[in-house]
Amino acid sequence: MEKNKAVYASDLNKVNLGTRVLRITMVIIGAFIFAVGLDLFLIPNHVLDGGIVGISIILTQLFGIPTGVFIFIINIPFIFIGYKQIGKTFALMSTLGITILSATTLIMHHLLPFTSDLLLATVFGGILLGIGVGLVIRYGGCLDGTEVMAILTNKKLPFSVGEIILIINLAIFTIAGFVFTWEQAMYSVIAYFIASKIIDIVVLGMEESKSVYIISDEIEEIGQAIMARLGRGVTYLHGEGAYTGENKKVIFCVITRLEESKMKEIIRTIDTEAFLAIGNISEVKGGRFKKKAIH
């Protein structure tokens, strides 16, 4: 028994070590990709990112101090706050990512840009920024303290975290219009929009999963049709109508976003009055989510 426990503990330590190595590696790669997008595409063409990176670029333009220095210094208090509010692992991964980003930005500062075409720089710079940030977030860190500030401010203001981040970035892009040009400020908005969409893809994955709840008088037929035509397993939950007190079966299942249209078609052909609720899921693990073959 003790021997089995020792083997289990050894295997667990190997898994934990492998996970930590993977996390550190991906945060370093993410920070490097972000720095490439920033220094070889956006900054040479005076296009900004949002958040602290955007503020750092503006301060560099005003005072001539390298952007990497500002990125590191301004993020220090937010790393400390993240440690207090979110945890040690988050703070360590964020410190690693921001340090790599700052150092790489300082090294790449004197390299020639890949392109001087403003549109190409905006698009590819935004894509690289999105990939970089997405990887760092996915593996437990962040490259910008704006999110931490938004989470803390959200408790005191009647705005969501997303709305606070949007307000901060709109202010940054407005200032950029005065410091650089309004044309470059508008390109900065495009780069920020592209980056935000790429972040979603990297963090959530290409096949974003969706949870589905269905209430219907034809619940058994719908369940059989989903399994037969989509190849997805379903779970029957037992519910009770609060108004009628009537017992009802509820279908719960998980699908990909590509299957959403077919799911709606299946339900519509069986029961046009069925209640359907679909929500986004950021991650699915365990169970039998793998799709069965449809014959």
N, C-alpha and C positions, 0 to 999 in steps of 0.2 A: 504493500500500500504506500509506504513512504517512498519507495523507488518510483512508483507511478507518479507521485506528486512531484518528485524531483525532475522527472522527464517532462511533465506538463509545464513546470515552472521554467525549465530550460527552453522549451519550444515557445512559450509565451514571451520570454525575453528576446528570443530571436525575431519574433514577429514585431515586437515593440521597437527593437533596434532597426529593423528593416523599414518600418513605418516612419521612424524619425529621420533616417537617411533619405528616404524618398521625399519627405516633406521639406527638408533642408535643401535638397537638390532642386526641387521644383520651384521653391521660393527664389533661389539664386538665379535660375533660368528665367523666371518671370520678371525679376528686377532687371536682368540684362536686356531682355527683349524690350521692356519699357524704355530703358535708356537709349537703345538704338532708335526706336521710334521718335523719341524726344530730341536727341542730339543730331541725328542724321536726316531727319525729315522736318519736324515741326519748328524747332528753335531757329535754325538758319533761315527759315522763311517767315519768321515772326508770327507763327501760329501757336496759340496757347492750348494747354489742357485746362481743365477746371481745377478747383480746390487749391491746396497748398502749392502744388507744382505750378499752377497758373500764377499765383501770387509771387512765387520765387522767380519766375521768368520776368515778370514786371519789375521786381526789385533789382534784378540783374541789369535790365535796361536803364534803370534810373541811377544805380550806384556803381555799376561795372564789376561787382563781385560775382564770381562764378555761380551759376544756378545751383550746382550740387551742394554748395555751402549753405545756401538758404534752405534747400529742401531738408537737409539734416537738422539744422538748428531749429527751424520752425516746428518740425515734427516731434522734437524731444518732449515737450510737455504733454502732447497727445499720446505718446507711447506710455508715459507714466500714468496718465488717466486710464488708458486701455488696460494697463496692468491691474489697477485698482478695481475697475468696473467689469472687465471681461475675463482676465486671468493671465497667468504666467506664460503659458504657451503662446497665446496671442501676442503678448508683449515681446517675447523672444523672436518669434517669426517676423513680426513687424520691424523690430530693430535690425534683424539680419537683412530683410528686404530693402529697407530704407538706406542702410549702410552701403550695400552693394549698388543700389541705384545712385546714390550720391557719388561714390568713388568712380563708378563707370562713367557717369556724366562728366566728372572732372577730367577723366582720361580722354573721352571722346570729344571734348569741347573744341579741340583744334583740328579735328578731322573735317574733310570736305563733305558736304551733304551729298546724298544719292541723287537728288534732283532739285532743280530750282523752279520747276513748274509748280505753281501754288496749289492747283487742284490735285495733282498726283501726290504732292507732299502731304496734303490734308487727308486724303483717302488712306494712303498706306501708313502714314503716321498714326492715324486714328485706329487702324486695324492692329498695328503692333502694340499700341498702348492698351487696347482692349484685351489682347492676348496676354500681355504681361500682367496687368492688374487681375485678370480672371484667374490666372494660375496661382498668384500669390493669395488671393481670397480663398480659392478652392482648397489650398493647403494650409489655411489657418492664420494668415497674416493680413496686413494691408500696407499700402505704399503712400497713403494720404490720410492725415488725421482729421480731415473734414467729416468723414463718416462718424468718427467717435464724437466730435463736437456736436454733430446733428443729433445723435442719440441722446446726449446729455441735455441739449437745448430743448429737445422735443418734450421733455417732462415739464417744462416751464412755459411753453408757448403752444397755442392752439393749432399747430401745424404738424403734419406727418414728417418723418425723417426724410423721405423723398422730396417733399415740398421745401424743407429747410435747405437741403443740398442744392436744389434748383435755384432758390433765392440767392444763396451765396455765389453760385456760379454765374448767374445773370449779372450780379454786381461786379464780379471779376471781369467778365467779358465787356461790360460797359466801361470800366476803367481802362481796359486794353484798347478800346476804341479811341480814347484820348491819348494814350501813351504811344500806340503804334498808328494804325489807321482803322477806319470803320470797316473797310473791306476785309482786312486781316482779322478783325474781331468776328465778322460774320463767318469767315472760314474756320475760326476757332470753334464756333458753335457747331459747325458741321463735323469737325474732328471729334468733338466731345460726344455728339450724338452717335457717330459711328462706333466710337470706343465703348459707349454704354451698351450698345446692342451686341458687340462682340463679347463683352464681359458676360452678358446673360448666356450666350452660347457656350462659352468656356466653362462657366460655373455650373450651369444646368445640364449641359450636354446638347448634342444635336437633336436627339429624340426626347424632347421634353415630355415627361409623363403627366397624365391627368387622372384624377380620381373622379369616379362617376357614381352618383346615387340616383336610383330610379324607384319611383312609387307608382304602381299601376294595378288595375284589377286583373291584368293579364300577365302577372309577374313571372309565372312558370314558363309561359311560351316565350317571353322576352329573354329570360335566362337561357333557355335552350338555344334560341336563335343566336345569341351572343357567342355561346360556346361553339356552335356549329359554323357560323359564318365569319367570326373574327378569330376564333381559336383562343379566346381568352377565358380564363376561369372566372367564375362569379361566386360571390358569397351572399347568402340570404340572411338578412338581419331582421329581427322582429321588432316592430314599432307599434305605437298606439296613437290614433288621432286624438289630439287634445280636445277638439270641439265635439266630435262624434263619439269618442270612446271606443271606436272600432279598431280591432286588431288588424294590422297590415304587415305584409312582407315587404322588405326593402332590399333591392339589389345593390351591392357594392362591388365595383371592379376597377381595375387600373388599366388604362390604355395609353398609347402614344398619341401625340397630337395629330399624326397622320391618319389615325384611325377614328378620329372624332366625327368626321363627316359620315362615315359608314355606320357608326354607332347611332347617330341621329336618324339615319335612313331606316335602320332596323326597327327602332322604337316607333317611328312614324307609321310604318306599314302595319304594325300590330295594334298600336293604341295611340290615336292622335291626342287623347286627353291625358296621357301619362305625364307625371311630374319628373323632370330631369334637372339635375344639378351637376355641373362639371367644374372642377377646380384644378389649378396647377399644383404639381408636386415637384419639389426640387430634387428628391432622391428616393429611390426604391431599392430595398435590400431584402433578401430572404424570401420565404414563401415560394410560390410557383409563378412568378411573373413572366418567366420565359414563355414565349408564344408556342402553342401547340400547332403541329402541322394540320392544315385543312385539306381534307381529301375530297 
